[in-house]
Amino acid sequence: PVSGLDPKVTAEMYELIETLNREDGITVIMISHDLSAAVQYASHILHIGDRVFFGTKADYLKSPQGRLFAFREGGEA
């Protein structure tokens, strides 16, 4: 939903989507290559790569894909 937008507007869009989900109970399905945003805003993640993962954000961060993401982002793997 934010392809081509500058970082400030991108953050505003993600906040709007999160607000609609939280306050109005709207279900949001977002397709993105931006794993940082997915981990920040999603309650569940579907990651399709060499292996498929579907689960909660917490479970994703414990998975092999999530640990690789954390390592790439400068966290612990």
C-alpha positions as CSV (number, residue, x, y, z in Angstrom):
1,P,0.0,0.0,0.0
2,V,3.0,2.3,0.3
3,S,5.1,1.6,-2.8
4,G,6.8,4.8,-4.0
5,L,5.8,6.9,-1.0
6,D,8.3,8.9,1.0
7,P,9.2,7.6,4.5
8,K,7.0,10.1,6.3
9,V,3.9,9.3,4.3
10,T,4.7,5.6,4.5
11,A,4.7,5.8,8.3
12,E,1.4,7.7,8.2
13,M,-0.2,5.1,6.0
14,Y,0.9,2.2,8.2
15,E,-0.4,4.1,11.3
16,L,-3.8,4.7,9.5
17,I,-4.0,1.0,8.6
18,E,-3.2,0.0,12.2
19,T,-5.8,2.5,13.6
20,L,-8.5,1.1,11.3
21,N,-7.7,-2.4,12.4
22,R,-7.5,-1.6,16.2
23,E,-10.4,0.8,16.5
24,D,-12.8,-0.3,13.9
25,G,-12.0,-4.0,13.9
26,I,-11.3,-4.0,10.1
27,T,-9.3,-7.0,8.9
28,V,-6.3,-6.0,6.8
29,I,-4.5,-8.3,4.5
30,M,-1.3,-6.6,3.3
31,I,1.1,-8.0,0.7
32,S,4.6,-6.5,1.1
33,H,8.3,-7.1,0.7
34,D,8.8,-4.8,3.7
35,L,9.4,-7.3,6.4
36,S,10.3,-4.5,8.9
37,A,6.8,-3.1,8.5
38,A,5.2,-6.5,8.6
39,V,6.9,-7.3,11.9
40,Q,6.0,-3.9,13.3
41,Y,2.3,-3.8,12.4
42,A,1.1,-7.4,11.7
43,S,-0.5,-9.7,14.2
44,H,0.2,-12.7,11.9
45,I,2.7,-13.2,9.1
46,L,2.7,-15.4,6.0
47,H,6.3,-15.7,4.7
48,I,6.7,-17.6,1.5
49,G,10.3,-18.4,0.6
50,D,12.4,-21.5,0.6
51,R,10.1,-22.6,3.5
52,V,6.5,-21.4,4.1
53,F,5.7,-19.9,7.5
54,F,2.3,-18.8,8.9
55,G,1.7,-17.8,12.5
56,T,1.9,-15.0,15.0
57,K,4.5,-12.3,14.9
58,A,6.1,-13.8,18.1
59,D,6.3,-17.3,16.5
60,Y,7.7,-15.8,13.3
61,L,10.5,-14.1,15.2
62,K,11.4,-17.5,16.7
63,S,11.3,-19.3,13.4
64,P,14.3,-19.8,11.1
65,Q,12.9,-17.1,8.7
66,G,12.3,-14.7,11.6
67,R,15.8,-15.2,13.1
68,L,17.3,-14.5,9.7
69,F,15.2,-11.3,9.5
70,A,16.3,-10.3,13.0
71,F,20.0,-10.9,12.1
72,R,19.6,-8.8,8.9
73,E,18.0,-6.0,10.9
74,G,20.9,-5.9,13.4
75,G,19.3,-8.0,16.1
76,E,20.3,-11.3,17.5
77,A,19.7,-14.4,15.4
